[in-house]
């Protein structure tokens, strides 16, 4: 039987492979929207089944290791975090796919407004995802915590996009279908930010053994409560 540490490293590498695909899907879907690039949108759609396949593979690996290895302490936290991160990554892949589909729909319409806030949102959520994945690889709870602080900025950008698009629709009802597509794009980006936040919370739990869901600000006061690794 292979050494447990080897199996954990293989799981880690598969999870990072999936993360790379998901990050690329976000990037390509927004570029497809801004540049009206049909090939990039279709690439995102083609990649979704591979992301789904990796999700199922990771679920299978974790389930087998939990059953056969009966891990404890940090190894158990790692497998628990891997399951949750796996689910969040798959959902981010779904959201990137939805953005790509909206991008294809919007190719039939002129751009409603200059693309500023939406690419800014996309850049921010991609940065959040990259940071939380880097934190996962490095075991860096402080870096993961920095992701939690970006969620409010994403929400503020979403609200700005909504307000501007609603005002634009009121001035020109003819652009309502295209504006609605952009509202959904902003919503999907905001949800990607939420999933990146979930991953960051899982990293804090993995590294520190502390559950910071729903009260990220409390993490500032819990450094002394770390669990033993």
N, C-alpha and C positions, 0 to 999 in steps of 0.2 A: 504494500500500500504506500502511496506517495506521502511525503511529509506534509503535514497540515499547512505549514507556512508556504509551501509551493502552491498548494491549492488556493490559498488566500490571495497570493500574488497573481495567479491566473485570473481569479475573479476580479481583482482590482484592475488588471489590464483590459479585461472585457468591458468593464464599466466605463473606463476611460475611452475605449474605442467608440462606445455608444455616445458618450458625451461629445466627442469630436464631431460625430455625424450630426448631432442635434445642434451644436453651435454653428456648424456650416449651414444647416437648414435655415436657422434664423437669419444669418447674414445674406444668404441667397434669396430668401423670400422678400426681404425688404429691398434689396437691390432690384429684384424683379419688379417690385411696385414702383420704385422711384424712376428706374430707367425704362420701364415698360418692356422688360426683357422676357419674352416668352420662354426661351430656352432655360433660363435660371428657374423660373416658376415650375416648369415641368421637371427639372432636376430634383427639386424639393419633393414633388409628388412621387417621383420614382424612388426616392430614398426612404420614404415612410415605411414601406414593408420591411426593409432591412432593419430599421430602428425597432419595429415591432418584434421582429425575429430575435434581435439581441435582448429585448426585454424578457421574452419567454426563456431564452437561454440562461440569463442571469437568475431569473426566478428559480429555474431548475437547479442551478448550481447551489444557490443559497439553501434551498429546501433540503437538498441532499447533504450538505455540510452540517446543517442544524440537526438532521436526523442521525447521521453517522458519527459525527465528531463530538456532539454535545459540548459545545464551547462554553466558556465562562469568561467573566470579567471583560477585558477590552475586546477579545475576539468575538464574544457574543454581541457587544455593542457594534462592532464593525459589520457583522452580518445583518443585524437589525437595520443599521443605517444604510447598508447597501440595498436592501429591499426597498426602503422608502425612497432613496435617491433614484433607484431604477424606475419606480413609478412616476416620480416627478419628471425625469428626463423623457420618458415616453409621452407624457402629456405635453411637455414643451414641444416635442416633435409634432404632435397633433396640431398644436397651435400654429407652428410655423407652416404646416401644410395648409391650414385654413387661410393664413395670410397669402400664401402662394395662389390659392384659389381666388381670393379677392383680387389679387394682382391681375390674374387672367381676365376676370370680369371687368376690371377698370380699363383694360386695354381698348375697350370699345367706347370709352368716354375720354374727353379732354380732362386734364388734371383740374381738380376743383380749386386747389389753392397751391401756392408754392410749397413743396415738400420740405418743411423745416422741423416742426415739432415731432412728426412721426419718425424721421430718421434719428432725431435726437433721443427719442424714447428708445428706439432700437439699439442705438449705441450704448445707452445706459444699461438696458437689460442684458445685452451681450457682455458688458463689463462685469455686471453682477454675477452672471453665470460663470465667466472665466475665473473670477476671484474665488467663488465658492468651490469650484473644482480644484483650483490651485491650493486652497486651504485644505481640501480633502487630501490631496496628494502629500502635502507638507505637514499635515497634522497641526495646522495653525488656527487656533481658535480666535485669535485677535483679527486675523484677516477675514474669517467667516463672520465675525461680529460686525465688521465694517460693511458687509453686504446688507445686514439688517437695517442699517441707517439710510440706505439708498431707496428703500421702498416708498417712503413718503414723497420723494422727488418724482418717482415714476407716476404716482397717483396725481400729483400736481400737474404734470405734463398731460396726462390723460384728460383731466378736467379742462385744461386750456384748449386741447384739440376739440373736445365736445362743444365747448362754448363757441368757438370760432365756426365750427361746421354748422351748428344750429343757427347762428346768425346769418351764415351764408345761405342756408336753405330758406330762411325767411325772406331774404332779399330776392332769391332766384329759385322758385320752386322747381324749375326745370332740371336742376342739378341734384335733386333729392336722391335718386338711386345711387349715383356715384358717391355722394356725401355719406349715405348710410353704409356703403362698403368701407369707407375710411373710418367711420365710427367703430365698426367691427374690428378693423385692423388695430386701432388704438386699444380697444378692449382686449384683443388677443395679446398685444404686447404687455399690457398691464398684468394679465394673467401669467405671462412668462416671468415677469418680475416676481410675482407671488410664489411661483414654483422655485425660482432661484433662492428666494428667502427661505422656503422650506428646506432646501438642500443645505443652506448655511446653518440653519437651526440643527439639522442632523449632524453636521460636522462638529458643532459645539458639543452636542451630546456625545459624539464619538470620542472627542479629545478630552473633554472635561467631565463627562458623566452627568451633565446638568441639562435639564429640559428648560429651554428658554422660549418655548412657544407662548405667544400671546402676551409676553411680558419681557420683551428684549431688553428694555431699559434696566430690568432687575439684574441682568447679567453683570452689570458694573459692580454689584455688591456681593457677588457670589464666588469670587476667586478663591476664597478660603474654604469653600465647600466642595472642592474637587474630589471625585472618587479616586480610589487607588487604581492604577492601571493594571 
